[in-house]
């Protein structure tokens, strides 16, 4: 049966053209641990990493910044929270945060207050002032919800953070590269990114960008070999080595490099297509009898929507559309219970559909037909 993929919010598929070839080519021809032993392959690997860092800095408009690589956005968030905050500190978060943030705060004993939001998940930034108290250090915010697809107003969050002298840390997992984020213009303290979602690259690689002042006060999350200042028992104090202990996932980096090349060549078409898909997906889901779209359609909305059902169990609906039509979607809490509490969908969760740049009109139509067939049968009973 044909695979019809509506789970791009979890990880993108298909990947960008050239990604798998780049990963295979690196493994077959270029494997070397950079900055350790001199070799032509090692030099090529270092050149690839430098090029990748420069392009990521450019994507996020972070002039003169050095992106740090690690295993992914979750490790980045752990680094940014545990390396900056102390037990007893307080932060402000959005009401729709992912567990990458919420569990890390809990693990480190950091108290938090969510920005007020309405039942559709739209934040009320005017509530931030009354959440600030002694010990409040930062605002940590997802750029876009992985449950509703609604983007936060990062410009307003930046104004609020600077009004109260708070660091602003952004989780860009769902938003990038669909939504343009300017690190410098927003005057961010840090931004975490991942390769395998909107950037159409392999799993197992991500990282963060930090301002010079924030990076200086940030403690490393892990320690180990870097190939630099090996005479020291402490980690080097310069970027990116301060936060890059151990061997990087260089095959994934080669794939990320190829994915960014593809995105640069297709950026306008990609963003226009995703806007079209957002409208088409909303139209199909909002018109399906027996389903309710959670949240609301906004002007800048990811091609990602969650639904609840008044007539059948969501897990069974997920199973039936997969069994009958090969449609893959995700049911549950999506690792974001805080969002579901805000939206009134806890503990059952939602059924989430997320399109990607390679989703076709035909696949959207097949989704509509499969939903209608299953729901009509249920409504007749």
N, C-alpha and C positions, 0 to 999 in steps of 0.2 A: 504494500500500500504506500502511496505517495506520502511523504512527510510534509505536513503543513505547519509551519513553526510560528507560534505566537507567544514565545517566551524570551524575547530579546532583552527584556529587563533583567533577566537572570544571567544570561550570557548570550552574546550575539551569535547568530548562525543564519546563513553562511558567513564566514569571515571574508574580509576584503580579498579581491583578486591578487594573487602573488604572495599571500601570507604563508600558506603551507609550503610553497616552493622555497621561500626564504628561510623558513625554519629547517627544512630538510637540507638545503644547501649549506647552512651554517654547521649543522651536525656532521654532514658528510665531508666538508672541506675546510672548515675554519675553527673547529673547536680548540680553544686555548683559554687559559685563565689569565685575563688581562692584568697588567701591572705586576705580574709575578716573574715569569720567565720570558726573556726576549725571544721573539720569533716573528716571522712575517705574519702568521695567523694572529698572533697576539696584537700586533700593530693594527691589523685590519679590524679586529674586535674593538680596540680602543677608538679607532676612527668612527666606527659605527655607533658606539655609545656616545661619543661627543656630538655627532650629528643628530642623534636621537634626542639628547638633552636640549640641544639648541632648538629643535623643532617643537618640543613640548613647551619650552619657555615661550616660543613664539605663539603657539596655540592659545596659551593663557595670558598673552600680553604681559609677560613678566621679564622686562628688560633687565639684563645684568644678573638674573637669578640663575642658580644652578639646581635643576631638578635632581632629587634624590630617588634612587630606585630601591625597591624591596619586593616582597612577595605579592603585594596588592594593597588595596585601599584599607582593608582591615588592619594590617600591620601599620600602615601610615597613621590611622586614627589612634591606634594604641600608642605609637611613638609620640604623637602630638599631645595626647592627654597625659600619659604617665610621665613623659619627659618634661612637662611644663607645670602641671598642677600637683598640689599636695593634698593629702587627706585633710578634710575640713574646708577646703576651698569650695567655691560655689560658681556655677556657670548657668547661663541661660541657653536653652535649646528651643527649637521649633517643636510644635506639638505632633510632628509627623516623622520624628527621627527613626532611623534604622538601628538595629541592635549593635552594629559596629560602634556606634556612639554610646548608646544607652548601657550596654553591658560593660563597656570599658569604664564609663563613669562609675558604675556600681562596683566593679572590681577594684577600683582605686579609691573608693570611699569619697567620691566627689559628689556633693549635693547639687541639685539642679532644679530649675523652675522652667516650665514650658511657656512659651509665648502663647497668649490666648488665641484661639482659632474658632471659627464657626463650625457647624456640623458638616460642612462640605470641605473643611480642611484649609480654608483661606485664613492666613494669619492676620492678627490685629496688632500691628507693630506699635501702636500707641500704648499698649500694655507693658512695654519693656521697661519704662521708667519706674514703675512700681515694683518690678521684680528685682531691681538692682539693690543690693544691700552690702554691708561690710563683708569683705571676703569674696565678692563677685569679681572674677578675673576675665571672663571671656564670654562671647556668644559663639556657640557651635551650631552650624546650620547645614542641613541638606539643601543643595541648590534646587532640587526638584524631588518630589515625593515618588517613591517606588511603588506606592499603592494607588495614588490618584493621578499621577502624571502632571500635577500642578506645580509650576515653578514659583519659587520664592522671589520676592522683590529684593535682590541683593543690594541694589543701590540704597534702598531704604534701610536695610540691615546695617550697611556700612555707616550711614549717617547716625544711626542709633548707637552703634558701637563706639564711634568716635566722640559722640556727645557725652558718653559716660566713661570714656577712657578705657574701654575694654578691647582686648584682642578679638579679632574676628577670624574664625577658622571655618572653612567651607569644605563640605563633602560633595564632590562633583560627580559621583558615580553615575547617577542616572542622567544628569544634565548634559554631559559633554559627549560629543562636540555639538549637539543639537542647539544648545543655548550658549551664546558667546559670553565668556566670563573674562573680565580684564583684571588680572591680579593687581597691576599698578594703579589703575583708575579707582578700584575699590579700596585700595590701600589695605590689602589683606595681610594678616600675620602669617597665615598658612592656608594651603589648599591641597587636599588629597585627591588623587586621581587613580583610575584603574584602566588597564588596557583592554579587557575582554568584553566590555559592554559596547557602548556607542562607538568606541574607536576600532571595533571590528578586528581586534588582535587576539593573540592566544591568552589563555588563562595563566595565572601564576606570576604576573608582573604588574606592578603599579608603582606608586611613589607619592612624593609630595614636593611642594615648593614652599619655602619659608623665606620671610623677609630676613635681611641680614641681622637686624636686632633680635628677632624672635629666635633665629637659629643659634645665636650666641648663648641664649639662656636655656635652650632646649637640651635636655640630657639624652644621651643615646639610649635606645631601647634594648640594644644588644651589643655585645663586644666580640671581637675576634680579629682575624687577619684582614688586612686591607692592601698589603703590598707597599704601604707607605709608613714611614716612621716606625718601623718594626723594632726599634730600640726601646720604645716606650711601652710600659705596661698599661697605660691609659690609651683610649682611642685618640686619634689625631683630632685637632680642634678646628680643622678646615673642611669645607664642603667639596665633594660629597662624602669624603672618606669618613667623616665623623659618624655617619649613619649607615654606612655600607659595609658592615662586617661580613666576612664570608664570601662565597662565590655567588655572583649574580646569575640570574636565569638568562644567560646570553642567547640561547635559541629563541626564547620568547621575545627578547629584545630585538632580534633580527626580524621576527614576525611583526612586531610593533613598528619597526622602521618601515617595512613594506606597507603596512596598513596606513600609516601617516602619508606615505607617498601617494597611495590611492585616494585618500580623503582629500589631499591638497588638489589633486587633479579633478575631483568630482564634487568639490565642496558645495557649490551653488546648487547643482542638481540634487545633491543628497539632502540638503536642508529643505529645498522646495518639495521634494518627494515626501519627506517625513511630515511636513505640514499637511500635504494632501492626505497622507495615510491617517493622520490624526483626525481629520474631518470625516473620512470614509469610515474609519473604525467606530467613531462615536455615532455616526448615522446608523450603522448596522446594529450596534448594541442598544442604543436608546429606543430603537423601533421594535425590538424583539419583545413580544408579549410574554410576560412572566419574569422579565429581568428589570432590574433598576440599576442605573449607572450611579456609582458612588462618587461623591464630589460633584464637580460641575465642569463644563467646558469653558476654558478660558482662552483669551486671545493668543497667549503663548503657551501651548499645551503639548506635552510629549505625545507621541502615538502610543499611549499607554492608558488603559482604563480598567477599573475594577467594577465588578457587578455583584449584586446579590440576587437571590431568586425568591419569589413569593410562592412558588409552586413545586420546587423540587430541591433535594439536597445537592449542594454544589459539587461535592466529590463525585456523586453519581453522574451529574451533568458533564463534568470533566471527563469521566471515564467513557461516557456514551459518545461524545463528539470525537474522542480519540479512536474508539473502536470502530465507529462507522465511517469516519472521514479522514483519519490520520492527523487530526488537529491536536497540537500540543500547546497547552496553556497551564497556568499554575494556580492551584487552589490552596487556601490557608491564610496564614498571617504574614507571609512574605518577610519574615524576620523583622517585622516592624509592629509589635503589639501596641506601642505607644500611639501609632497612627490609627490603628483600629479602635482603640479606646476613644480617641477624639472623634472618629467618624461614626461611632455607634455600631461597629461591626465586630466587636470583640465579644465572645471568644471564637465565634464561628469563622471569622475571616471573610474573604471574598474570592471570587474567581477572576484572575487577572489576565488580560490579553494585551500583549505588547508587540507591535509591529517593528520591523527594521527596514533599512533602505532597500532591501531586496524582496520585501513582501510585494506580491503582485495584486492587481485589481481582481484577478480571478480568485486568488486565495481569500481575499476579503469577502467576495461573493459566496464562495464555498462555506466560509464560516457562518455567514448569514443563513444559508440554506440548512446547514447542519443544526444550528441552534433552533431554527423554526421547526424542523422535523422532530427533534427530541422534545422540545417544549410543547408543541401541539399535541403530541401523544400523551404527555403528562397531564395537560389541561383537560383532555377528553376523559381521563380517568377521574 
